[in-house]
C-alpha cells in the first residue's frame, strides 16, 4: 500500500541535515586511536623539550586520569559539557600543572597536543559511495551537518558538499537540545517540514528532529529494536540507501 502522506512529505523536502560520526563514516576505533595518539605525542615531545632544557621529565598522563578529570570538569562547567575540545585542552593544562609544568608551558603544550588530536581525529574513512551520493544530493537539496563531535569537519573533503555546518557542543547546546536543529533551519532558510535529518542515534538525532516537525532517517544496525516507528521516521541500514528512498517517494 502506498503511503501518500509520506510521499508528500518527501516531495516537500528542500534540505537534508546529517549527523557525522557513525552516520557518514564508521567511528569505531577512531576515538581510541586519537585519544591515545595525542597523549603519546605529548609525552614524547614534551619529554624531548624537557631533556633539551635539562629539566625533570613530566610523567606520562594516564588516559584513565585524563578521562576522570575531563568528566569532573564537564560536571563543574555544565554549559560546556559538549565542548569536547575545550574540555580536553583545559584538562591537559590542569594535569600538566599538577605534574610541575609551569603555567605558561602547560598551556602551550596542551594547545599543541590538541593540534595533534585534531590531526588524528580527521583520519576517518567515509562509507563507500557516500561522497558521490552527497555530490548528487547537493544538486537537489540544501545540505547541513549537525554533530556533537569535535571533528574538524571543514578539513575533510566531504565538507565541500555542505552549505552549513554546526558543532552543537561549541554552541553549548549538544543534541538532543533542539537549538542546533533550529539554528540549522535558520541557516539553510527552510522550515522544519521541508527538512529531513539523518542520524544513527535515536535519542540525539531522531527524537529531537521529529519533535520539531522534521522527517528523520534512523541509520540503525540490524540488532536494533524493530518496534513500529512513529510517523515521520524511516529506518535504513546504511546512509547510502537514502538516495533510493528519496527516488522511490518522488515517483509515487
C-alpha positions as CSV (number, residue, x, y, z in Angstrom):
1,X,0.0,0.0,0.0
2,X,1.4,3.4,-1.0
3,X,1.9,5.8,1.9
4,X,0.7,9.0,0.1
5,X,1.3,11.2,3.2
6,X,4.9,10.1,3.4
7,X,5.4,10.6,-0.3
8,X,4.0,14.1,0.0
9,X,6.4,14.8,2.9
10,X,9.4,13.7,0.9
11,X,8.3,15.7,-2.1
12,X,8.2,18.8,0.0
13,X,11.8,18.4,1.1
14,X,14.2,21.3,0.4
15,X,17.0,20.4,2.8
16,X,18.7,17.4,4.4
17,X,20.8,17.5,7.5
18,X,23.2,14.8,8.6
19,X,24.9,13.6,11.8
20,X,28.6,12.8,11.1
21,X,30.2,10.1,13.3
22,X,28.7,6.6,12.6
23,X,26.4,8.1,10.0
24,X,28.7,9.2,7.2
25,X,31.7,7.1,8.5
26,X,32.5,4.3,10.9
27,X,33.8,6.0,14.0
28,X,34.7,2.8,15.8
29,X,38.3,2.8,16.8
30,X,38.8,6.5,15.7
31,X,38.5,8.0,19.2
32,X,40.6,5.3,20.9
33,X,43.4,5.9,18.4
34,X,43.0,9.6,18.7
35,X,42.9,9.7,22.5
36,X,46.0,7.5,22.9
37,X,47.8,9.1,20.0
38,X,47.7,12.7,21.2
39,X,48.6,11.7,24.7
40,X,51.6,9.7,23.4
41,X,52.6,12.6,21.2
42,X,52.6,14.9,24.2
43,X,54.7,12.6,26.3
44,X,57.3,12.2,23.6
45,X,57.6,15.8,22.5
46,X,57.3,17.4,26.0
47,X,60.0,14.9,27.2
48,X,62.3,15.9,24.3
49,X,61.8,19.6,25.2
50,X,62.5,19.0,28.8
51,X,65.6,16.9,28.2
52,X,66.9,19.7,26.0
53,X,66.4,22.1,28.9
54,X,67.8,19.6,31.4
55,X,64.6,19.7,33.3
56,X,62.9,16.8,35.1
57,X,60.7,14.7,32.9
58,X,56.9,15.0,33.4
59,X,55.4,11.6,34.0
60,X,53.1,10.3,31.2
61,X,49.4,11.2,31.6
62,X,47.3,8.2,32.2
63,X,44.2,8.0,30.0
64,X,42.1,6.9,33.0
65,X,43.1,10.1,34.9
66,X,42.6,12.2,31.8
67,X,39.1,10.9,31.4
68,X,38.2,11.2,35.1
69,X,39.3,14.8,35.3
70,X,37.6,15.7,32.0
71,X,34.3,14.3,33.3
72,X,34.7,16.2,36.5
73,X,35.4,19.4,34.6
74,X,32.3,18.8,32.5
75,X,30.2,18.4,35.6
76,X,31.6,21.7,37.0
77,X,31.1,23.5,33.7
78,X,27.7,22.1,32.7
79,X,27.1,24.6,29.9
80,X,30.3,23.4,28.2
81,X,29.8,19.7,28.8
82,X,29.6,19.1,25.0
83,X,32.5,21.3,24.0
84,X,35.0,18.5,23.9
85,X,38.0,20.4,22.6
86,X,37.7,22.9,25.4
87,X,37.3,20.2,28.0
88,X,40.3,18.3,26.7
89,X,42.6,21.3,26.5
90,X,41.7,22.6,29.9
91,X,42.1,19.2,31.5
92,X,45.5,18.6,29.9
93,X,46.6,22.0,31.1
94,X,45.5,21.2,34.6
95,X,47.2,17.8,34.7
96,X,50.5,19.2,33.4
97,X,50.4,22.0,36.0
98,X,49.8,19.4,38.7
99,X,52.8,17.5,37.5
100,X,55.0,20.5,37.9
101,X,55.0,22.2,34.5
102,X,54.8,25.9,34.8
103,X,51.5,27.5,33.8
104,X,52.7,29.1,30.5
105,X,54.4,25.9,29.3
106,X,51.3,23.8,30.4
107,X,49.0,26.0,28.3
108,X,51.4,25.8,25.3
109,X,51.9,22.1,25.4
110,X,48.2,21.4,25.9
111,X,47.4,23.5,22.8
112,X,50.0,21.7,20.8
113,X,48.6,18.3,22.0
114,X,45.1,19.4,20.8
115,X,46.5,20.2,17.4
116,X,47.8,16.7,17.2
117,X,44.4,15.4,18.5
118,X,42.5,17.2,15.6
119,X,45.0,15.9,13.1
120,X,44.3,12.3,14.2
121,X,40.6,12.9,14.6
122,X,40.0,13.6,10.9
123,X,41.6,10.3,9.9
124,X,38.2,8.9,9.1
125,X,37.0,6.9,6.0
126,X,33.5,7.7,4.7
127,X,31.3,4.7,4.0
128,X,31.6,3.6,0.3
129,X,29.8,5.8,-2.2
130,X,29.0,8.4,0.4
131,X,30.9,11.2,-1.3
132,X,29.3,10.5,-4.7
133,X,25.8,10.4,-3.1
134,X,26.3,13.8,-1.3
135,X,27.6,15.3,-4.5
136,X,24.3,14.3,-6.3
137,X,22.1,15.3,-3.4
138,X,23.8,18.8,-3.2
139,X,22.3,19.4,-6.7
140,X,18.7,19.0,-5.4
141,X,18.8,19.9,-1.7
142,X,20.5,22.2,0.7
143,X,22.8,20.1,2.9
144,X,23.8,20.7,6.5
145,X,25.6,18.8,9.2
146,X,24.8,18.8,12.9
147,X,27.3,16.9,15.2
148,X,28.0,16.6,18.9
149,X,31.6,15.6,18.0
150,X,34.6,17.8,17.7
151,X,35.9,16.6,14.4
152,X,37.3,19.4,12.3
153,X,34.8,18.7,9.5
154,X,35.8,21.7,7.4
155,X,39.1,19.9,6.8
156,X,37.5,16.8,5.3
157,X,36.7,16.6,1.5
158,X,33.1,15.7,2.3
159,X,32.6,19.2,3.8
160,X,32.5,20.7,0.3
161,X,29.0,19.4,-0.2
162,X,27.5,21.2,2.8
163,X,26.1,24.6,2.8
164,X,26.2,24.9,6.6
165,X,27.9,23.0,9.5
166,X,27.1,23.1,13.2
167,X,29.2,21.7,16.1
168,X,26.5,21.6,18.7
169,X,28.8,21.3,21.7
170,X,30.6,24.5,20.7
171,X,27.3,26.4,20.8
172,X,26.7,24.9,24.3
173,X,23.7,23.0,23.2
174,X,24.6,19.4,22.4
175,X,21.9,17.2,20.8
176,X,19.2,16.3,21.8
177,X,18.9,20.0,22.6
178,X,16.6,21.5,19.8
179,X,18.7,24.7,19.4
180,X,21.3,23.3,16.9
181,X,18.4,22.0,14.8
182,X,16.7,25.4,14.9
183,X,19.9,27.2,14.1
184,X,20.5,24.9,11.1
185,X,16.9,25.5,9.8
186,X,17.6,29.3,10.0
187,X,21.0,28.9,8.2
188,X,19.5,26.9,5.4
189,X,16.4,29.1,5.3
190,X,14.0,26.3,5.4
191,X,11.0,25.2,7.6
192,X,11.1,22.0,9.7
193,X,8.5,20.4,7.5
194,X,10.8,20.9,4.5
195,X,13.8,19.2,6.1
196,X,15.0,15.7,6.7
197,X,17.5,14.8,9.4
198,X,19.7,11.7,9.0
199,X,21.5,10.2,12.0
200,X,22.4,7.0,13.9
201,X,21.2,8.0,17.4
202,X,17.6,7.6,18.3
203,X,17.9,9.9,21.3
204,X,20.2,12.6,19.8
205,X,19.1,12.6,16.2
206,X,15.6,11.1,15.6
207,X,13.7,12.3,18.6
208,X,14.7,16.0,18.5
209,X,14.1,16.1,14.8
210,X,10.6,14.7,14.8
211,X,9.6,16.8,17.8
212,X,10.4,19.9,15.7
213,X,8.3,18.6,12.8
214,X,11.2,17.4,10.6
215,X,11.2,14.0,9.0
216,X,14.0,11.7,10.2
217,X,16.1,8.8,8.9
218,X,17.4,6.4,11.6
219,X,20.6,4.7,10.5
220,X,20.2,1.6,12.7
221,X,22.1,-1.6,13.0
222,X,20.3,-4.9,12.3
223,X,20.2,-5.8,16.0
224,X,18.4,-2.5,17.0
225,X,14.8,-2.6,18.2
226,X,12.3,-3.4,15.5
227,X,9.2,-1.9,17.1
228,X,6.9,0.1,14.8
229,X,8.4,3.6,14.1
230,X,6.5,6.8,14.7
231,X,5.2,8.7,11.7
232,X,7.9,10.7,10.0
233,X,10.7,8.2,10.8
234,X,12.2,5.8,8.3
235,X,14.8,3.2,9.2
236,X,17.8,2.4,6.9
237,X,20.8,0.2,7.5
238,X,23.2,2.4,5.6
239,X,23.2,6.1,4.7
240,X,23.8,5.3,1.1
241,X,20.3,3.8,0.9
242,X,18.9,7.3,1.2
243,X,19.0,8.1,-2.5
244,X,16.9,5.1,-3.5
245,X,14.4,6.0,-0.8
246,X,14.1,9.6,-2.0
247,X,13.7,8.4,-5.6
248,X,11.0,5.9,-4.6
249,X,8.9,8.6,-3.0
250,X,9.5,11.1,-5.7
251,X,8.0,8.6,-8.2
252,X,4.8,7.9,-6.1
